[in-house]
Amino acid sequence: VFGIINPNFITPNTLSVVMKQVTVVGIVALAQTLIILTAGIDLSVSAILVLSSFIMGKIAVDSGVPVPVSVALGLTIATMMGAVNGVLVTKVKLPPFIVTLGTLQIFTALKLWYSKSQSLRSADVQEHAPSLLWFGKPITMGSATIIYGVVALILAAILVSYILRQTAWGRHVYAIGDDPEAAALSGINVDRTLIQVYAFAGLICGFAGWVSIGRVGSVSPIGFETANLDSITAVVIGGTSLFGGRGGVAGSVLGAIIVGVFNTGLVLARVDNYWQQFAVGCLVIIAVALDQWIRRATK
């Protein structure tokens, strides 16, 4: 439809731009998928992403620490932030929505404190830690140009999909999302698995933070503020049930691409920005309504 409205839409260049735009949100959607499969939700993913990217960038640029060390430290702290969510959900017995709403505010405050509300400039990153920008390097294929971040998204999706579908741990995740009491009776350590899920999600968000540095070229304290809602949108549109136990990462990546296609197509169709948000909101409502209808129909 968008190609009929504007022939420029069906071009390798435009479609490659869509892939670039959804790279970071697509990776965050992998983390969100893990959480939602357990019937939870994580509103703190955007704050984890930005805070971990600041840790990587500032340590490498300001302190002169080698990039591999700064990246490892950023990923470790991101994993710990995710684990904090998991501990609060399992040990304190708080709802995931409330826990991650609270940690969203906490991590956001830490992000602003650590960054002093100042961006890490592209010129400084390029001068002192250029390898942090590796995921932003272009790959030219004919008339299309993608970045290494797109390749990272595809490989990360394959890895997470394999873990969920082909390992005992992945089957435990689905079992907990479907019925945590039955999972516990079958011998699954529900609390430990949930903490691992949230920690793994934090690690993925940290990786998304590294990719975002290359994608954008800099780090901003107000960057990717809507990544939490965008990732939930992608997961829901991709077919993962908000009630847990059903879905997968392939659908989430496809959901992120669908949103990117909608936004880009509506821009080329010269539709105002508020109607773009209106269309995506309608997509989310329709996707959730279909999910509920399917659940009722299968009972």
Phi and psi in degrees as GROMACS dihedral restraints (atoms count N, CA, C in turn):
[ dihedral_restraints ]
;  ai    aj    ak    al  type     phi  dphi    fc
    3     4     5     6     1   -64.8    20    10
    4     5     6     7     1   -32.9    20    10
    6     7     8     9     1   -67.0    20    10
    7     8     9    10     1   -33.1    20    10
    9    10    11    12     1   -69.7    20    10
   10    11    12    13     1   -41.7    20    10
   12    13    14    15     1   -65.9    20    10
   13    14    15    16     1   -43.3    20    10
   15    16    17    18     1  -140.7    20    10
   16    17    18    19     1   106.5    20    10
   18    19    20    21     1   -57.6    20    10
   19    20    21    22     1   -21.4    20    10
   21    22    23    24     1   -67.6    20    10
   22    23    24    25     1   -15.5    20    10
   24    25    26    27     1   -68.8    20    10
   25    26    27    28     1   -42.3    20    10
   27    28    29    30     1   -85.5    20    10
   28    29    30    31     1    66.6    20    10
   30    31    32    33     1  -134.4    20    10
   31    32    33    34     1   147.9    20    10
   33    34    35    36     1   -55.9    20    10
   34    35    36    37     1   -35.8    20    10
   36    37    38    39     1   -64.7    20    10
   37    38    39    40     1   -45.6    20    10
   39    40    41    42     1   -65.2    20    10
   40    41    42    43     1   -42.9    20    10
   42    43    44    45     1   -67.0    20    10
   43    44    45    46     1   -33.0    20    10
   45    46    47    48     1   -69.4    20    10
   46    47    48    49     1   -33.4    20    10
   48    49    50    51     1   -64.0    20    10
   49    50    51    52     1   -40.8    20    10
   51    52    53    54     1   -58.7    20    10
   52    53    54    55     1   -45.5    20    10
   54    55    56    57     1   -62.4    20    10
   55    56    57    58     1   -40.5    20    10
   57    58    59    60     1   -61.2    20    10
   58    59    60    61     1   -42.2    20    10
   60    61    62    63     1   -66.9    20    10
   61    62    63    64     1   -31.9    20    10
   63    64    65    66     1   -95.2    20    10
   64    65    66    67     1     2.1    20    10
   66    67    68    69     1   -57.3    20    10
   67    68    69    70     1   -54.7    20    10
   69    70    71    72     1   -68.6    20    10
   70    71    72    73     1   -46.7    20    10
   72    73    74    75     1   -62.2    20    10
   73    74    75    76     1   -36.3    20    10
   75    76    77    78     1   -61.9    20    10
   76    77    78    79     1   -40.8    20    10
   78    79    80    81     1   -68.5    20    10
   79    80    81    82     1   -42.5    20    10
   81    82    83    84     1   -62.2    20    10
   82    83    84    85     1   -34.4    20    10
   84    85    86    87     1   -62.7    20    10
   85    86    87    88     1   -29.3    20    10
   87    88    89    90     1   -62.2    20    10
   88    89    90    91     1   -44.2    20    10
   90    91    92    93     1   -64.5    20    10
   91    92    93    94     1   -44.1    20    10
   93    94    95    96     1   -63.3    20    10
   94    95    96    97     1   -34.1    20    10
   96    97    98    99     1   -61.5    20    10
   97    98    99   100     1   -44.0    20    10
   99   100   101   102     1   -57.8    20    10
  100   101   102   103     1   -43.8    20    10
  102   103   104   105     1   -67.8    20    10
  103   104   105   106     1   -47.0    20    10
  105   106   107   108     1   -67.7    20    10
  106   107   108   109     1   -30.0    20    10
  108   109   110   111     1   -61.4    20    10
  109   110   111   112     1   -25.1    20    10
  111   112   113   114     1   -93.4    20    10
  112   113   114   115     1    14.1    20    10
  114   115   116   117     1    68.4    20    10
  115   116   117   118     1    25.1    20    10
  117   118   119   120     1  -109.5    20    10
  118   119   120   121     1  -169.6    20    10
  120   121   122   123     1  -157.1    20    10
  121   122   123   124     1   149.3    20    10
  123   124   125   126     1  -129.5    20    10
  124   125   126   127     1   108.2    20    10
  126   127   128   129     1   -89.4    20    10
  127   128   129   130     1    -5.0    20    10
  129   130   131   132     1   -95.4    20    10
  130   131   132   133     1     1.3    20    10
  132   133   134   135     1   -60.3    20    10
  133   134   135   136     1   -36.8    20    10
  135   136   137   138     1   -66.7    20    10
  136   137   138   139     1   -40.3    20    10
  138   139   140   141     1   -68.1    20    10
  139   140   141   142     1   -38.8    20    10
  141   142   143   144     1   -62.1    20    10
  142   143   144   145     1   -43.6    20    10
  144   145   146   147     1   -57.1    20    10
  145   146   147   148     1   -52.7    20    10
  147   148   149   150     1   -70.7    20    10
  148   149   150   151     1   -42.1    20    10
  150   151   152   153     1   -62.7    20    10
  151   152   153   154     1   -43.5    20    10
  153   154   155   156     1   -66.4    20    10
  154   155   156   157     1   -35.9    20    10
  156   157   158   159     1   -67.7    20    10
  157   158   159   160     1   -35.4    20    10
  159   160   161   162     1   -66.2    20    10
  160   161   162   163     1   -40.9    20    10
  162   163   164   165     1   -60.8    20    10
  163   164   165   166     1   -46.6    20    10
  165   166   167   168     1   -60.4    20    10
  166   167   168   169     1   -48.2    20    10
  168   169   170   171     1   -69.3    20    10
  169   170   171   172     1   -47.6    20    10
  171   172   173   174     1   -70.0    20    10
  172   173   174   175     1   -37.8    20    10
  174   175   176   177     1   -65.7    20    10
  175   176   177   178     1   -41.0    20    10
  177   178   179   180     1   -72.0    20    10
  178   179   180   181     1   -42.0    20    10
  180   181   182   183     1   -82.0    20    10
  181   182   183   184     1   -49.5    20    10
  183   184   185   186     1   -81.1    20    10
  184   185   186   187     1   -34.9    20    10
  186   187   188   189     1  -101.6    20    10
  187   188   189   190     1    -9.7    20    10
  189   190   191   192     1    72.6    20    10
  190   191   192   193     1    18.7    20    10
  192   193   194   195     1   -72.1    20    10
  193   194   195   196     1   139.3    20    10
  195   196   197   198     1   -53.4    20    10
  196   197   198   199     1   142.9    20    10
  198   199   200   201     1   -56.6    20    10
  199   200   201   202     1   -45.0    20    10
  201   202   203   204     1   -57.0    20    10
  202   203   204   205     1   -37.0    20    10
  204   205   206   207     1   -69.9    20    10
  205   206   207   208     1   -44.0    20    10
  207   208   209   210     1   -65.0    20    10
  208   209   210   211     1   -38.6    20    10
  210   211   212   213     1   -65.8    20    10
  211   212   213   214     1   -44.2    20    10
  213   214   215   216     1   -61.0    20    10
  214   215   216   217     1   -40.2    20    10
  216   217   218   219     1   -66.9    20    10
  217   218   219   220     1   -42.1    20    10
  219   220   221   222     1   -62.2    20    10
  220   221   222   223     1   -42.3    20    10
  222   223   224   225     1   -66.6    20    10
  223   224   225   226     1   -37.5    20    10
  225   226   227   228     1   -64.5    20    10
  226   227   228   229     1   -45.3    20    10
  228   229   230   231     1   -66.9    20    10
  229   230   231   232     1   -38.0    20    10
  231   232   233   234     1   -61.3    20    10
  232   233   234   235     1   -42.2    20    10
  234   235   236   237     1   -62.4    20    10
  235   236   237   238     1   -40.3    20    10
  237   238   239   240     1   -66.2    20    10
  238   239   240   241     1   -38.5    20    10
  240   241   242   243     1   -63.9    20    10
  241   242   243   244     1   -41.3    20    10
  243   244   245   246     1   -63.6    20    10
  244   245   246   247     1   -39.7    20    10
  246   247   248   249     1   -64.6    20    10
  247   248   249   250     1   -34.9    20    10
  249   250   251   252     1   -59.1    20    10
  250   251   252   253     1   -44.1    20    10
  252   253   254   255     1   -57.7    20    10
  253   254   255   256     1   -45.8    20    10
  255   256   257   258     1   -62.9    20    10
  256   257   258   259     1   -41.0    20    10
  258   259   260   261     1   -64.8    20    10
  259   260   261   262     1   -42.2    20    10
  261   262   263   264     1   -64.9    20    10
  262   263   264   265     1   -36.6    20    10
  264   265   266   267     1   -70.2    20    10
  265   266   267   268     1   -42.6    20    10
  267   268   269   270     1   -88.4    20    10
  268   269   270   271     1   -43.4    20    10
  270   271   272   273     1   -88.9    20    10
  271   272   273   274     1   -36.9    20    10
  273   274   275   276     1   -89.3    20    10
  274   275   276   277     1   -12.4    20    10
  276   277   278   279     1    61.7    20    10
  277   278   279   280     1    43.9    20    10
  279   280   281   282     1   -99.9    20    10
  280   281   282   283     1   149.7    20    10
  282   283   284   285     1   -62.9    20    10
  283   284   285   286     1   140.2    20    10
  285   286   287   288     1   -55.4    20    10
  286   287   288   289     1   -36.3    20    10
  288   289   290   291     1   -61.7    20    10
  289   290   291   292     1   -45.8    20    10
  291   292   293   294     1   -68.6    20    10
  292   293   294   295     1   -43.6    20    10
  294   295   296   297     1   -58.6    20    10
  295   296   297   298     1   -51.7    20    10
  297   298   299   300     1   -76.2    20    10
  298   299   300   301     1   -23.2    20    10
  300   301   302   303     1   -66.4    20    10
  301   302   303   304     1   -40.6    20    10
  303   304   305   306     1   -67.9    20    10
  304   305   306   307     1   -46.7    20    10
  306   307   308   309     1   -70.0    20    10
  307   308   309   310     1   -24.5    20    10
  309   310   311   312     1   -58.9    20    10
  310   311   312   313     1   -44.8    20    10
  312   313   314   315     1   -68.4    20    10
  313   314   315   316     1   -41.1    20    10
  315   316   317   318     1   -64.0    20    10
  316   317   318   319     1   -49.7    20    10
  318   319   320   321     1   -67.1    20    10
  319   320   321   322     1   -33.0    20    10
  321   322   323   324     1   -65.3    20    10
  322   323   324   325     1   -42.4    20    10
  324   325   326   327     1   -62.8    20    10
  325   326   327   328     1   -43.4    20    10
  327   328   329   330     1   -63.2    20    10
  328   329   330   331     1   -38.0    20    10
  330   331   332   333     1   -61.7    20    10
  331   332   333   334     1   -45.8    20    10
  333   334   335   336     1   -68.9    20    10
  334   335   336   337     1   -36.9    20    10
  336   337   338   339     1   -66.6    20    10
  337   338   339   340     1   -46.7    20    10
  339   340   341   342     1   -67.2    20    10
  340   341   342   343     1   -39.0    20    10
  342   343   344   345     1   -83.9    20    10
  343   344   345   346     1   -10.5    20    10
  345   346   347   348     1    56.2    20    10
  346   347   348   349     1    29.4    20    10
  348   349   350   351     1    58.3    20    10
  349   350   351   352     1    26.8    20    10
  351   352   353   354     1  -118.5    20    10
  352   353   354   355     1   141.7    20    10
  354   355   356   357     1   -76.4    20    10
  355   356   357   358     1   153.5    20    10
  357   358   359   360     1   -93.1    20    10
  358   359   360   361     1   112.7    20    10
  360   361   362   363     1   -71.6    20    10
  361   362   363   364     1   149.2    20    10
  363   364   365   366     1   -61.2    20    10
  364   365   366   367     1   -39.2    20    10
  366   367   368   369     1   -63.3    20    10
  367   368   369   370     1   -38.2    20    10
  369   370   371   372     1   -68.8    20    10
  370   371   372   373     1   -41.8    20    10
  372   373   374   375     1   -64.0    20    10
  373   374   375   376     1   -42.6    20    10
  375   376   377   378     1   -63.3    20    10
  376   377   378   379     1   -34.4    20    10
  378   379   380   381     1   -79.7    20    10
  379   380   381   382     1   -43.3    20    10
  381   382   383   384     1  -101.5    20    10
  382   383   384   385     1   -26.4    20    10
  384   385   386   387     1  -146.2    20    10
  385   386   387   388     1    62.5    20    10
  387   388   389   390     1   -62.3    20    10
  388   389   390   391     1   -25.9    20    10
  390   391   392   393     1   -69.4    20    10
  391   392   393   394     1   -16.2    20    10
  393   394   395   396     1   -65.1    20    10
  394   395   396   397     1   -20.6    20    10
  396   397   398   399     1   -92.4    20    10
  397   398   399   400     1     9.3    20    10
  399   400   401   402     1   -58.0    20    10
  400   401   402   403     1   -39.5    20    10
  402   403   404   405     1   -69.4    20    10
  403   404   405   406     1    -9.6    20    10
  405   406   407   408     1   -94.2    20    10
  406   407   408   409     1    -0.4    20    10
  408   409   410   411     1   -69.0    20    10
  409   410   411   412     1   140.2    20    10
  411   412   413   414     1   -82.3    20    10
  412   413   414   415     1   152.1    20    10
  414   415   416   417     1  -124.3    20    10
  415   416   417   418     1   117.1    20    10
  417   418   419   420     1   -95.1    20    10
  418   419   420   421     1   127.1    20    10
  420   421   422   423     1  -130.5    20    10
  421   422   423   424     1    93.7    20    10
  423   424   425   426     1    67.8    20    10
  424   425   426   427     1  -125.3    20    10
  426   427   428   429     1   -90.3    20    10
  427   428   429   430     1    -1.9    20    10
  429   430   431   432     1  -101.1    20    10
  430   431   432   433     1   146.8    20    10
  432   433   434   435     1  -133.0    20    10
  433   434   435   436     1   120.6    20    10
  435   436   437   438     1  -116.1    20    10
  436   437   438   439     1   177.9    20    10
  438   439   440   441     1  -117.3    20    10
  439   440   441   442     1   165.0    20    10
  441   442   443   444     1   -63.3    20    10
  442   443   444   445     1   -22.6    20    10
  444   445   446   447     1   -61.2    20    10
  445   446   447   448     1   -34.2    20    10
  447   448   449   450     1   -65.3    20    10
  448   449   450   451     1   -41.8    20    10
  450   451   452   453     1   -62.7    20    10
  451   452   453   454     1   -40.3    20    10
  453   454   455   456     1   -62.0    20    10
  454   455   456   457     1   -40.5    20    10
  456   457   458   459     1   -60.5    20    10
  457   458   459   460     1   -45.9    20    10
  459   460   461   462     1   -64.1    20    10
  460   461   462   463     1   -45.6    20    10
  462   463   464   465     1   -66.8    20    10
  463   464   465   466     1   -39.6    20    10
  465   466   467   468     1   -64.4    20    10
  466   467   468   469     1   -39.6    20    10
  468   469   470   471     1   -64.3    20    10
  469   470   471   472     1   -41.2    20    10
  471   472   473   474     1   -63.1    20    10
  472   473   474   475     1   -43.4    20    10
  474   475   476   477     1   -64.0    20    10
  475   476   477   478     1   -49.8    20    10
  477   478   479   480     1   -64.9    20    10
  478   479   480   481     1   -38.3    20    10
  480   481   482   483     1   -62.4    20    10
  481   482   483   484     1   -42.1    20    10
  483   484   485   486     1   -62.3    20    10
  484   485   486   487     1   -44.0    20    10
  486   487   488   489     1   -61.4    20    10
  487   488   489   490     1   -41.9    20    10
  489   490   491   492     1   -71.0    20    10
  490   491   492   493     1   -37.7    20    10
  492   493   494   495     1   -93.0    20    10
  493   494   495   496     1   -26.6    20    10
  495   496   497   498     1  -116.7    20    10
  496   497   498   499     1     2.2    20    10
  498   499   500   501     1  -120.1    20    10
  499   500   501   502     1   157.3    20    10
  501   502   503   504     1   -63.0    20    10
  502   503   504   505     1   -37.6    20    10
  504   505   506   507     1   -60.9    20    10
  505   506   507   508     1   -41.5    20    10
  507   508   509   510     1   -63.4    20    10
  508   509   510   511     1   -40.6    20    10
  510   511   512   513     1   -66.5    20    10
  511   512   513   514     1   -32.4    20    10
  513   514   515   516     1   -65.2    20    10
  514   515   516   517     1   -38.7    20    10
  516   517   518   519     1   -60.4    20    10
  517   518   519   520     1   -46.9    20    10
  519   520   521   522     1   -63.6    20    10
  520   521   522   523     1   -40.3    20    10
  522   523   524   525     1   -64.3    20    10
  523   524   525   526     1   -41.1    20    10
  525   526   527   528     1   -65.1    20    10
  526   527   528   529     1   -41.5    20    10
  528   529   530   531     1   -66.6    20    10
  529   530   531   532     1   -32.7    20    10
  531   532   533   534     1   -76.1    20    10
  532   533   534   535     1   -45.2    20    10
  534   535   536   537     1  -163.2    20    10
  535   536   537   538     1    96.5    20    10
  537   538   539   540     1   -62.6    20    10
  538   539   540   541     1   -34.3    20    10
  540   541   542   543     1   -67.1    20    10
  541   542   543   544     1   -43.7    20    10
  543   544   545   546     1   -65.0    20    10
  544   545   546   547     1   -36.7    20    10
  546   547   548   549     1   -63.3    20    10
  547   548   549   550     1   -41.5    20    10
  549   550   551   552     1   -65.6    20    10
  550   551   552   553     1   -39.8    20    10
  552   553   554   555     1   -66.8    20    10
  553   554   555   556     1   -26.2    20    10
  555   556   557   558     1   -83.9    20    10
  556   557   558   559     1     1.2    20    10
  558   559   560   561     1   102.8    20    10
  559   560   561   562     1     4.2    20    10
  561   562   563   564     1   -80.8    20    10
  562   563   564   565     1   131.8    20    10
  564   565   566   567     1   -78.9    20    10
  565   566   567   568     1    94.7    20    10
  567   568   569   570     1   -63.8    20    10
  568   569   570   571     1   -47.3    20    10
  570   571   572   573     1   -61.4    20    10
  571   572   573   574     1   -47.1    20    10
  573   574   575   576     1   -62.5    20    10
  574   575   576   577     1   -41.6    20    10
  576   577   578   579     1   -64.9    20    10
  577   578   579   580     1   -41.5    20    10
  579   580   581   582     1   -64.9    20    10
  580   581   582   583     1   -40.7    20    10
  582   583   584   585     1   -61.3    20    10
  583   584   585   586     1   -41.9    20    10
  585   586   587   588     1   -63.5    20    10
  586   587   588   589     1   -38.0    20    10
  588   589   590   591     1   -62.0    20    10
  589   590   591   592     1   -48.1    20    10
  591   592   593   594     1   -67.0    20    10
  592   593   594   595     1   -37.2    20    10
  594   595   596   597     1   -66.3    20    10
  595   596   597   598     1   -42.4    20    10
  597   598   599   600     1   -63.4    20    10
  598   599   600   601     1   -40.2    20    10
  600   601   602   603     1   -61.9    20    10
  601   602   603   604     1   -40.5    20    10
  603   604   605   606     1   -62.2    20    10
  604   605   606   607     1   -41.4    20    10
  606   607   608   609     1   -60.0    20    10
  607   608   609   610     1   -43.5    20    10
  609   610   611   612     1   -63.7    20    10
  610   611   612   613     1   -40.0    20    10
  612   613   614   615     1   -64.3    20    10
  613   614   615   616     1   -37.3    20    10
  615   616   617   618     1   -62.6    20    10
  616   617   618   619     1   -40.9    20    10
  618   619   620   621     1   -63.9    20    10
  619   620   621   622     1   -40.0    20    10
  621   622   623   624     1   -61.3    20    10
  622   623   624   625     1   -35.4    20    10
  624   625   626   627     1   -62.7    20    10
  625   626   627   628     1   -40.9    20    10
  627   628   629   630     1   -64.1    20    10
  628   629   630   631     1   -44.8    20    10
  630   631   632   633     1   -63.0    20    10
  631   632   633   634     1   -36.8    20    10
  633   634   635   636     1   -64.4    20    10
  634   635   636   637     1   -31.0    20    10
  636   637   638   639     1   -62.8    20    10
  637   638   639   640     1   -43.9    20    10
  639   640   641   642     1   -71.0    20    10
  640   641   642   643     1   -35.8    20    10
  642   643   644   645     1   -65.5    20    10
  643   644   645   646     1   -43.7    20    10
  645   646   647   648     1   -94.0    20    10
  646   647   648   649     1   -33.6    20    10
  648   649   650   651     1    93.7    20    10
  649   650   651   652     1    -8.0    20    10
  651   652   653   654     1  -150.8    20    10
  652   653   654   655     1  -179.6    20    10
  654   655   656   657     1  -130.2    20    10
  655   656   657   658     1   124.3    20    10
  657   658   659   660     1  -116.7    20    10
  658   659   660   661     1   138.2    20    10
  660   661   662   663     1   -66.1    20    10
  661   662   663   664     1   -15.5    20    10
  663   664   665   666     1  -109.3    20    10
  664   665   666   667     1    13.6    20    10
  666   667   668   669     1   -77.2    20    10
  667   668   669   670     1   147.8    20    10
  669   670   671   672     1    54.0    20    10
  670   671   672   673     1    35.0    20    10
  672   673   674   675     1   -66.2    20    10
  673   674   675   676     1   -25.1    20    10
  675   676   677   678     1   -98.9    20    10
  676   677   678   679     1    11.4    20    10
  678   679   680   681     1   -62.8    20    10
  679   680   681   682     1   -30.0    20    10
  681   682   683   684     1   -65.3    20    10
  682   683   684   685     1   -48.8    20    10
  684   685   686   687     1   -70.3    20    10
  685   686   687   688     1   -37.3    20    10
  687   688   689   690     1   -62.9    20    10
  688   689   690   691     1   -39.6    20    10
  690   691   692   693     1   -69.1    20    10
  691   692   693   694     1   -38.9    20    10
  693   694   695   696     1   -62.8    20    10
  694   695   696   697     1   -41.6    20    10
  696   697   698   699     1   -59.0    20    10
  697   698   699   700     1   -46.6    20    10
  699   700   701   702     1   -62.0    20    10
  700   701   702   703     1   -42.5    20    10
  702   703   704   705     1   -65.5    20    10
  703   704   705   706     1   -43.8    20    10
  705   706   707   708     1   -66.7    20    10
  706   707   708   709     1   -46.6    20    10
  708   709   710   711     1   -63.7    20    10
  709   710   711   712     1   -30.7    20    10
  711   712   713   714     1   -75.0    20    10
  712   713   714   715     1    -3.0    20    10
  714   715   716   717     1   100.4    20    10
  715   716   717   718     1     1.2    20    10
  717   718   719   720     1   -76.7    20    10
  718   719   720   721     1   131.0    20    10
  720   721   722   723     1   -74.4    20    10
  721   722   723   724     1   133.6    20    10
  723   724   725   726     1   -67.6    20    10
  724   725   726   727     1   -14.5    20    10
  726   727   728   729     1   -90.6    20    10
  727   728   729   730     1     0.4    20    10
  729   730   731   732     1    85.8    20    10
  730   731   732   733     1   161.3    20    10
  732   733   734   735     1    84.7    20    10
  733   734   735   736     1    -6.7    20    10
  735   736   737   738     1  -145.3    20    10
  736   737   738   739     1   131.8    20    10
  738   739   740   741     1   136.6    20    10
  739   740   741   742     1  -171.9    20    10
  741   742   743   744     1  -173.5    20    10
  742   743   744   745     1   170.2    20    10
  744   745   746   747     1   -74.8    20    10
  745   746   747   748     1   -28.0    20    10
  747   748   749   750     1   -60.5    20    10
  748   749   750   751     1   -43.4    20    10
  750   751   752   753     1   -64.2    20    10
  751   752   753   754     1   -36.3    20    10
  753   754   755   756     1   -66.3    20    10
  754   755   756   757     1   -42.2    20    10
  756   757   758   759     1   -64.0    20    10
  757   758   759   760     1   -42.5    20    10
  759   760   761   762     1   -62.7    20    10
  760   761   762   763     1   -38.8    20    10
  762   763   764   765     1   -61.7    20    10
  763   764   765   766     1   -41.4    20    10
  765   766   767   768     1   -63.4    20    10
  766   767   768   769     1   -39.2    20    10
  768   769   770   771     1   -67.2    20    10
  769   770   771   772     1   -39.7    20    10
  771   772   773   774     1   -59.8    20    10
  772   773   774   775     1   -45.2    20    10
  774   775   776   777     1   -62.7    20    10
  775   776   777   778     1   -41.8    20    10
  777   778   779   780     1   -63.1    20    10
  778   779   780   781     1   -40.3    20    10
  780   781   782   783     1   -63.8    20    10
  781   782   783   784     1   -44.2    20    10
  783   784   785   786     1   -59.7    20    10
  784   785   786   787     1   -49.8    20    10
  786   787   788   789     1   -62.6    20    10
  787   788   789   790     1   -46.2    20    10
  789   790   791   792     1   -66.8    20    10
  790   791   792   793     1   -42.8    20    10
  792   793   794   795     1   -62.4    20    10
  793   794   795   796     1   -40.4    20    10
  795   796   797   798     1   -69.8    20    10
  796   797   798   799     1   -33.4    20    10
  798   799   800   801     1   -63.4    20    10
  799   800   801   802     1   -47.1    20    10
  801   802   803   804     1   -66.4    20    10
  802   803   804   805     1   -27.0    20    10
  804   805   806   807     1   -83.0    20    10
  805   806   807   808     1     2.7    20    10
  807   808   809   810     1    61.8    20    10
  808   809   810   811     1    40.0    20    10
  810   811   812   813     1   -90.9    20    10
  811   812   813   814     1   138.1    20    10
  813   814   815   816     1   -61.8    20    10
  814   815   816   817     1   153.3    20    10
  816   817   818   819     1   -58.5    20    10
  817   818   819   820     1   -38.6    20    10
  819   820   821   822     1   -67.2    20    10
  820   821   822   823     1   -27.7    20    10
  822   823   824   825     1   -75.1    20    10
  823   824   825   826     1   -27.0    20    10
  825   826   827   828     1   -63.7    20    10
  826   827   828   829     1   -46.8    20    10
  828   829   830   831     1   -63.4    20    10
  829   830   831   832     1   -37.6    20    10
  831   832   833   834     1   -59.7    20    10
  832   833   834   835     1   -44.6    20    10
  834   835   836   837     1   -65.8    20    10
  835   836   837   838     1   -42.5    20    10
  837   838   839   840     1   -65.8    20    10
  838   839   840   841     1   -40.3    20    10
  840   841   842   843     1   -60.1    20    10
  841   842   843   844     1   -41.0    20    10
  843   844   845   846     1   -63.2    20    10
  844   845   846   847     1   -39.4    20    10
  846   847   848   849     1   -59.7    20    10
  847   848   849   850     1   -43.9    20    10
  849   850   851   852     1   -62.6    20    10
  850   851   852   853     1   -47.4    20    10
  852   853   854   855     1   -61.7    20    10
  853   854   855   856     1   -43.0    20    10
  855   856   857   858     1   -63.5    20    10
  856   857   858   859     1   -42.3    20    10
  858   859   860   861     1   -63.4    20    10
  859   860   861   862     1   -44.3    20    10
  861   862   863   864     1   -67.5    20    10
  862   863   864   865     1   -39.9    20    10
  864   865   866   867     1   -61.6    20    10
  865   866   867   868     1   -42.2    20    10
  867   868   869   870     1   -63.4    20    10
  868   869   870   871     1   -40.3    20    10
  870   871   872   873     1   -61.1    20    10
  871   872   873   874     1   -44.7    20    10
  873   874   875   876     1   -65.6    20    10
  874   875   876   877     1   -39.6    20    10
  876   877   878   879     1   -63.3    20    10
  877   878   879   880     1   -41.6    20    10
  879   880   881   882     1   -64.2    20    10
  880   881   882   883     1   -42.1    20    10
  882   883   884   885     1   -62.0    20    10
  883   884   885   886     1   -42.6    20    10
  885   886   887   888     1   -67.3    20    10
  886   887   888   889     1   -37.4    20    10
  888   889   890   891     1   -69.5    20    10
  889   890   891   892     1   -27.6    20    10
  891   892   893   894     1   -91.0    20    10
  892   893   894   895     1    -5.8    20    10
